[in-house]
Amino acid sequence: MSLSDGKTQLRTEEMILNVGPQHPSTHGVFRLVVKLDGETVVEAEPVIGYLHRGTEKIAEDLQYTQIIPYTDRLDYLAAMLNNYALCHTVEEAMEMEIPEHAEYLRVIIMEMQRIASHMLFIGAYLLDLGAMSPFLYVFISRERIVELFNEISGARLTYNFMRIGGLRFDAPNGWLQKVRDLVPQLRADLKLCQDLITGNEIFLNRVRGLGVYTTEQALAYGMSGINLRSTGFKWDLRKTKPYSIYDKFDFEIPVGQNGDCFDRYYLHMQEMEQSVRIIEQALDDIPDGPFIGKVPKFVRVPAGEYYTGIEGAKGELGFYIVSDGKDKPYRMKIRKPSFVNLQMLPELLKGQNMANVIAILGAIDIVLGEVDA
């Protein structure tokens, strides 16, 4: 404030605000340096790397099967999908035949994992916005899936369950029936979430029209998964580049219309409904047979370069392997959808009110274990 010619003139100065680093029990250890003009964001710079473990470099000294536990620690909320993505890339490189029983069981597990991941997003996002009750409800639903994962794999979060050629174990007696019994319960849980959240006027006013971007912008930034589909672009690797046995199932790929935070929330809800459809069909059709195929004692990927992507919980999750024909990768690179999707954030935050920063960040649905690797 200064005085000139007897008149009061007001002058504001930009302020630098550190948001975070946040604790791992939120979205991960993440820091956002925000430059503010009053309450308006002028510039935002994400600061990452707090969880960097050098996974890709470590993999060069590990046999392919030994890498699987490290994939658990990428998107640790969707570890089964991470396990599969690595195994699938190696299997494709080796042209390995997977028993049909194992493939069906894998699909059931992966879609259950997708639901568990999306459920946690719904709860965490609403918690970010100040609503406590939805977080408790979705955790009850997620817990039902986690208990079944514990029963089949012996773990609740980081499973180390997929294997090159199949699975570590077959489903125990009665497990598939428990999954079948879970299906109507999941549908009831999803309806409860819809009733509690989707039509809530406070929630709608908070997220509609917020954090909007176009298909062209999303593609330019390399976004995938729900973050891309929220713009109306129908791209899901389970349909566009089918892998495993996904071409055997009847399911839809929901897309958004406006590319805003609401669309990103609502697509999570719709995708869970489609995952339930896939699980139900897989349960009806799963054949008997071995849970793992014929795999050599030492897995050696033929010399060459290989890349295979799958539709992970956050988008396209891919493994790029350079092999010199040995039992360890010469080089490995992971396409981490959370890392790619996060690149849009500084652009989305420019000109926004500070109160909207967390709402926009939360809707991108990142996990810092995957961002940092």
Backbone torsions as a table, in degrees:
resi	resn	phi	psi	omega
1	MET	NA	135.5	178.1
2	SER	-140.0	157.6	-179.8
3	LEU	-108.6	133.0	178.9
4	SER	-145.3	123.3	-179.6
5	ASP	53.8	36.4	177.1
6	GLY	77.3	1.0	-180.0
7	LYS	-109.3	146.1	178.8
8	THR	-87.8	125.2	176.4
9	GLN	-114.1	131.9	-179.6
10	LEU	-100.0	138.0	179.2
11	ARG	-136.4	131.9	178.2
12	THR	-106.8	150.5	176.9
13	GLU	-119.1	147.3	178.5
14	GLU	-69.1	147.9	-177.5
15	MET	-125.9	139.7	175.7
16	ILE	-96.3	126.4	-178.7
17	LEU	-123.7	129.2	174.6
18	ASN	-91.6	119.7	173.7
19	VAL	-102.3	105.8	-176.0
20	GLY	100.2	-169.2	5.1
21	PRO	-63.4	140.4	-179.6
22	GLN	-87.8	156.2	-179.5
23	HIS	-72.4	148.2	-179.4
24	PRO	-56.4	-22.4	-178.0
25	SER	-76.5	-4.0	169.9
26	THR	-95.2	-125.4	-180.0
27	HIS	-84.0	-5.4	-177.6
28	GLY	126.5	176.3	-178.7
29	VAL	-78.4	101.0	-171.6
30	PHE	-138.8	138.2	178.7
31	ARG	-125.2	137.8	179.4
32	LEU	-125.3	117.5	177.3
33	VAL	-93.5	113.7	-173.3
34	VAL	-113.2	129.2	173.2
35	LYS	-97.7	122.5	-173.4
36	LEU	-114.7	140.8	166.5
37	ASP	-112.2	96.7	-169.6
38	GLY	70.1	-117.1	177.5
39	GLU	-107.1	7.1	-176.3
40	THR	-99.5	133.1	179.9
41	VAL	-77.3	121.1	176.3
42	VAL	-91.9	-38.2	-176.6
43	GLU	-154.5	145.9	178.2
44	ALA	-138.2	133.0	-179.4
45	GLU	-126.4	110.9	175.3
46	PRO	-69.7	138.3	176.4
47	VAL	-119.0	115.8	-175.8
48	ILE	-120.7	-178.8	175.9
49	GLY	108.0	-3.5	-178.0
50	TYR	-67.0	-22.3	-179.7
51	LEU	-110.7	15.2	-177.0
52	HIS	-67.3	125.8	-178.2
53	ARG	-119.0	-2.3	179.8
54	GLY	70.7	38.6	-175.5
55	THR	-57.0	-44.5	-176.6
56	GLU	-64.1	-39.0	179.6
57	LYS	-72.1	-40.9	178.2
58	ILE	-59.0	-36.5	-176.7
59	ALA	-60.4	-25.3	-178.8
60	GLU	-66.1	-19.6	-180.0
61	ASP	-105.8	11.8	-176.7
62	LEU	-121.5	144.4	169.6
63	GLN	-68.2	158.2	-171.1
64	TYR	-57.0	-41.8	-179.9
65	THR	-66.9	-30.9	-179.8
66	GLN	-70.9	-18.2	179.8
67	ILE	-75.7	-24.3	-172.9
68	ILE	-53.7	-45.6	179.1
69	PRO	-61.9	-26.5	178.0
70	TYR	-71.0	-30.2	178.2
71	THR	-68.1	-26.6	176.2
72	ASP	-56.6	-31.1	-172.7
73	ARG	-91.3	6.1	174.7
74	LEU	-76.6	-98.4	170.5
75	ASP	-85.4	89.3	-174.3
76	TYR	-69.8	-4.2	173.8
77	LEU	-92.0	-5.7	178.6
78	ALA	-141.4	49.4	-171.1
79	ALA	-62.8	-35.6	-179.9
80	MET	-60.9	-38.2	178.5
81	LEU	-67.4	-38.4	177.5
82	ASN	-63.3	-46.1	177.8
83	ASN	-54.1	-48.3	-176.2
84	TYR	-64.1	-41.3	-175.6
85	ALA	-58.0	-43.5	177.9
86	LEU	-66.5	-50.1	-178.5
87	CYS	-58.3	-41.6	-178.0
88	HIS	-63.7	-40.4	179.0
89	THR	-63.0	-44.3	178.9
90	VAL	-65.1	-42.0	179.5
91	GLU	-62.4	-41.5	178.5
92	GLU	-65.0	-41.2	179.9
93	ALA	-63.0	-36.7	-177.5
94	MET	-92.0	-0.1	-177.7
95	GLU	52.0	48.4	-175.4
96	MET	-85.8	140.4	178.1
97	GLU	-92.8	127.2	-177.2
98	ILE	-104.4	131.2	177.5
99	PRO	-57.1	141.8	-176.1
100	GLU	-62.3	-37.7	178.2
101	HIS	-59.1	-43.1	179.8
102	ALA	-64.4	-40.3	-179.4
103	GLU	-64.7	-42.9	178.1
104	TYR	-62.6	-43.6	-179.5
105	LEU	-64.9	-39.2	176.5
106	ARG	-59.6	-45.7	-178.6
107	VAL	-62.4	-43.1	177.6
108	ILE	-57.7	-46.8	-177.8
109	ILE	-66.1	-44.0	-177.8
110	MET	-64.7	-39.2	179.6
111	GLU	-73.2	-32.4	172.0
112	MET	-63.1	-40.2	178.7
113	GLN	-64.8	-38.9	178.5
114	ARG	-61.3	-42.8	178.8
115	ILE	-63.5	-44.8	-179.3
116	ALA	-61.1	-40.6	178.7
117	SER	-66.2	-46.0	-179.7
118	HIS	-64.8	-37.3	177.7
119	MET	-59.8	-43.1	179.9
120	LEU	-66.6	-36.5	175.0
121	PHE	-58.9	-48.9	-178.5
122	ILE	-56.0	-48.9	-177.9
123	GLY	-64.1	-45.7	-178.1
124	ALA	-66.6	-38.7	-178.7
125	TYR	-65.9	-44.4	178.2
126	LEU	-65.9	-33.8	176.5
127	LEU	-65.8	-40.0	175.4
128	ASP	-56.3	-36.2	-176.5
129	LEU	-87.5	-1.1	174.4
130	GLY	102.1	8.1	-180.0
131	ALA	-102.6	122.8	-175.0
132	MET	-91.3	-40.2	-171.6
133	SER	-59.3	-45.6	-179.7
134	PRO	-58.1	-35.1	179.3
135	PHE	-59.2	-41.3	-179.2
136	LEU	-69.8	-41.1	-179.2
137	TYR	-64.7	-46.1	-176.7
138	VAL	-70.1	-27.8	178.1
139	PHE	-69.4	-31.9	175.1
140	ILE	-62.5	-44.9	-179.9
141	SER	-66.1	-45.2	179.8
142	ARG	-61.4	-36.3	-178.1
143	GLU	-61.9	-32.9	178.5
144	ARG	-62.6	-39.7	178.4
145	ILE	-71.7	-44.4	-178.7
146	VAL	-59.6	-38.4	178.5
147	GLU	-63.3	-38.6	178.1
148	LEU	-70.2	-35.9	175.1
149	PHE	-64.3	-40.1	178.0
150	ASN	-61.9	-36.5	-178.2
151	GLU	-70.4	-36.2	-176.5
152	ILE	-88.8	-28.0	-173.6
153	SER	-117.1	-19.5	-177.6
154	GLY	87.2	10.3	179.9
155	ALA	-142.1	161.1	-175.8
156	ARG	-111.7	-17.3	-175.5
157	LEU	-133.9	-55.5	178.3
158	THR	-109.2	109.5	-160.8
159	TYR	-95.7	-35.1	-176.6
160	ASN	49.9	49.1	-168.8
161	PHE	-107.7	-40.3	178.6
162	MET	-68.1	149.4	176.6
163	ARG	-132.3	151.5	175.0
164	ILE	-62.5	116.4	-177.5
165	GLY	102.1	-7.3	-179.4
166	GLY	161.8	-125.4	-175.4
167	LEU	-132.3	161.6	179.3
168	ARG	-69.6	-42.2	178.5
169	PHE	-134.0	161.3	168.4
170	ASP	-82.9	165.7	176.8
171	ALA	-66.6	131.9	178.6
172	PRO	-66.4	163.3	180.0
173	ASN	-55.5	129.6	177.0
174	GLY	86.4	-7.0	-175.2
175	TRP	-68.5	-43.9	-179.9
176	LEU	-63.5	-34.4	177.1
177	GLN	-67.6	-35.8	176.4
178	LYS	-64.3	-37.5	176.6
179	VAL	-65.8	-41.2	177.9
180	ARG	-61.3	-40.4	177.5
181	ASP	-67.5	-25.3	-179.3
182	LEU	-74.5	-27.9	-173.6
183	VAL	-55.4	-52.8	178.6
184	PRO	-63.5	-31.1	177.7
185	GLN	-66.7	-39.8	177.7
186	LEU	-63.9	-39.8	178.8
187	ARG	-63.7	-38.7	177.4
188	ALA	-66.6	-39.3	178.9
189	ASP	-63.8	-40.8	179.6
190	LEU	-66.5	-38.3	177.2
191	LYS	-64.3	-39.3	177.9
192	LEU	-61.4	-43.1	178.8
193	CYS	-63.1	-42.1	178.7
194	GLN	-60.3	-45.7	-178.4
195	ASP	-66.0	-36.2	-174.2
196	LEU	-79.8	-34.3	-169.2
197	ILE	-113.7	-53.8	-165.0
198	THR	-59.7	-37.2	-179.5
199	GLY	-94.0	6.3	-177.0
200	ASN	-72.9	120.5	-174.2
201	GLU	-65.4	-35.2	179.1
202	ILE	-64.1	-44.7	178.7
203	PHE	-63.9	-45.4	-178.5
204	LEU	-61.0	-43.6	179.6
205	ASN	-65.7	-25.1	-177.2
206	ARG	-80.2	-31.0	-169.9
207	VAL	-118.9	-17.9	-179.5
208	ARG	-69.9	133.1	179.1
209	GLY	75.6	9.5	-177.5
210	LEU	-104.1	139.1	177.0
211	GLY	64.2	42.4	-174.8
212	VAL	-81.2	137.7	169.3
213	TYR	-146.2	162.6	-174.7
214	THR	-96.4	169.5	175.3
215	THR	-60.2	-42.4	-179.5
216	GLU	-60.3	-43.4	178.1
217	GLN	-64.5	-44.4	-178.3
218	ALA	-61.2	-43.4	179.4
219	LEU	-67.6	-36.9	179.4
220	ALA	-63.6	-33.0	179.0
221	TYR	-88.7	-2.8	178.4
222	GLY	76.7	22.3	-177.4
223	MET	-69.2	156.4	-179.9
224	SER	-148.4	-179.7	178.3
225	GLY	67.5	-150.2	-178.4
226	ILE	-61.3	-34.6	-179.8
227	ASN	-61.2	-33.4	175.3
228	LEU	-81.5	-45.0	-176.1
229	ARG	-67.0	-20.9	178.8
230	SER	-64.0	-19.0	179.2
231	THR	-87.5	-2.2	-178.9
232	GLY	100.6	0.6	-178.9
233	PHE	-87.6	115.7	-175.2
234	LYS	-85.7	97.1	-179.1
235	TRP	-142.8	107.4	178.3
236	ASP	-140.6	121.3	-173.4
237	LEU	-62.3	-22.0	176.8
238	ARG	-65.4	-24.3	179.1
239	LYS	-108.5	-45.7	-173.8
240	THR	-75.4	-33.6	175.9
241	LYS	-136.5	72.4	-170.4
242	PRO	-56.9	138.5	176.2
243	TYR	-131.2	174.5	-176.2
244	SER	50.7	-128.0	-179.9
245	ILE	-121.6	26.6	-177.2
246	TYR	-63.1	-22.8	178.9
247	ASP	-70.8	-7.9	178.8
248	LYS	-85.3	-11.2	-171.0
249	PHE	-108.8	149.7	178.1
250	ASP	-99.1	109.5	177.3
251	PHE	-154.2	161.0	-177.3
252	GLU	-103.2	160.3	173.5
253	ILE	-112.0	98.8	-179.5
254	PRO	-66.6	144.0	176.3
255	VAL	-132.0	156.5	178.3
256	GLY	-90.5	-175.0	-178.8
257	GLN	-124.3	-32.1	-169.7
258	ASN	-113.6	-11.6	-178.9
259	GLY	64.5	32.0	-179.2
260	ASP	-110.1	-179.5	-177.1
261	CYS	-62.2	-35.1	179.3
262	PHE	-64.4	-45.0	179.3
263	ASP	-59.3	-39.5	-179.5
264	ARG	-67.2	-38.0	173.7
265	TYR	-63.8	-49.8	-171.4
266	TYR	-67.9	-32.0	177.4
267	LEU	-65.7	-33.5	174.3
268	HIS	-60.0	-43.2	179.0
269	MET	-63.1	-46.7	-177.4
270	GLN	-67.9	-36.7	179.7
271	GLU	-65.6	-35.2	177.7
272	MET	-63.7	-37.4	176.8
273	GLU	-63.2	-39.8	178.5
274	GLN	-69.1	-35.5	177.3
275	SER	-63.6	-38.4	176.6
276	VAL	-62.3	-39.9	177.4
277	ARG	-60.3	-44.3	-179.3
278	ILE	-64.1	-44.1	-179.8
279	ILE	-59.5	-44.5	-177.9
280	GLU	-61.9	-43.9	179.2
281	GLN	-66.3	-40.4	-179.9
282	ALA	-65.1	-37.6	177.8
283	LEU	-64.3	-36.5	-179.4
284	ASP	-70.7	-30.9	-170.2
285	ASP	-107.6	-6.4	-172.8
286	ILE	-60.7	125.8	179.7
287	PRO	-90.0	167.3	171.5
288	ASP	-78.1	162.1	178.0
289	GLY	149.6	-177.4	-178.9
290	PRO	-71.8	153.9	179.9
291	PHE	-94.0	-3.0	176.0
292	ILE	-151.1	145.3	-178.2
293	GLY	-86.5	-168.9	179.1
294	LYS	-80.6	113.3	-175.8
295	VAL	-123.4	130.7	178.0
296	PRO	-63.9	156.1	-179.2
297	LYS	-58.8	-41.6	176.0
298	PHE	-114.2	116.0	-179.0
299	VAL	-79.6	118.9	178.9
300	ARG	-123.4	113.6	178.4
301	VAL	-77.2	130.4	178.6
302	PRO	-54.6	146.5	-179.6
303	ALA	-56.4	135.1	-178.8
304	GLY	149.1	-171.7	179.4
305	GLU	-120.4	135.5	-174.2
306	TYR	-138.5	139.8	172.9
307	TYR	-139.4	133.1	173.8
308	THR	-139.9	132.7	177.9
309	GLY	-114.5	150.8	174.0
310	ILE	-126.7	166.6	175.5
311	GLU	-85.1	94.4	177.9
312	GLY	-77.6	-178.2	-179.5
313	ALA	-67.1	-27.7	-176.9
314	LYS	-106.1	-7.0	-177.5
315	GLY	143.8	-155.8	-177.4
316	GLU	-72.6	114.8	177.1
317	LEU	-107.4	116.6	-174.9
318	GLY	-132.2	152.2	175.8
319	PHE	-119.9	126.9	176.5
320	TYR	-109.3	118.5	-175.5
321	ILE	-117.8	128.0	169.5
322	VAL	-104.2	121.0	-175.7
323	SER	-118.4	142.1	172.0
324	ASP	-107.9	19.4	176.1
325	GLY	88.7	3.1	-179.7
326	LYS	-92.7	-177.6	-177.8
327	ASP	-85.8	7.0	176.8
328	LYS	-131.4	147.2	178.1
329	PRO	-69.3	140.1	173.2
330	TYR	-69.1	-37.4	177.6
331	ARG	-154.4	144.5	177.1
332	MET	-137.1	134.8	177.2
333	LYS	-128.0	134.5	-178.3
334	ILE	-107.7	127.8	171.1
335	ARG	-86.3	107.4	-173.6
336	LYS	-101.4	110.0	-174.6
337	PRO	-60.8	-35.4	178.8
338	SER	-61.1	-41.5	179.8
339	PHE	-62.4	-44.7	-177.8
340	VAL	-68.5	-46.1	-177.1
341	ASN	-63.7	-29.6	-178.1
342	LEU	-67.7	-21.4	-175.0
343	GLN	-62.6	-23.4	-179.4
344	MET	-74.7	-19.3	-169.7
345	LEU	-54.9	-50.4	-179.2
346	PRO	-56.1	-37.3	179.0
347	GLU	-66.8	-39.9	-177.7
348	LEU	-69.6	-29.9	-173.9
349	LEU	-84.6	-17.7	-178.5
350	LYS	-60.6	128.0	178.1
351	GLY	81.7	-1.6	-179.8
352	GLN	-83.8	153.7	171.1
353	ASN	-70.1	145.8	-177.5
354	MET	-57.2	-30.8	-179.2
355	ALA	-65.5	-20.4	-178.6
356	ASN	-91.1	-7.4	-174.3
357	VAL	-59.6	-50.7	-176.9
358	ILE	-67.5	-35.5	179.6
359	ALA	-63.7	-38.7	179.7
360	ILE	-73.8	-44.7	178.7
361	LEU	-60.2	-46.7	-177.4
362	GLY	-60.8	-35.4	-176.9
363	ALA	-69.8	-21.2	179.1
364	ILE	-71.1	-24.3	175.6
365	ASP	61.6	71.3	178.4
366	ILE	-106.4	156.5	169.1
367	VAL	-128.3	123.0	-171.7
368	LEU	-69.7	-21.8	173.7
369	GLY	-61.1	-32.2	177.9
370	GLU	-83.1	-37.0	179.6
371	VAL	-62.3	-45.6	-172.6
372	ASP	-88.0	-37.2	-177.4
373	ALA	46.1	NA	NA
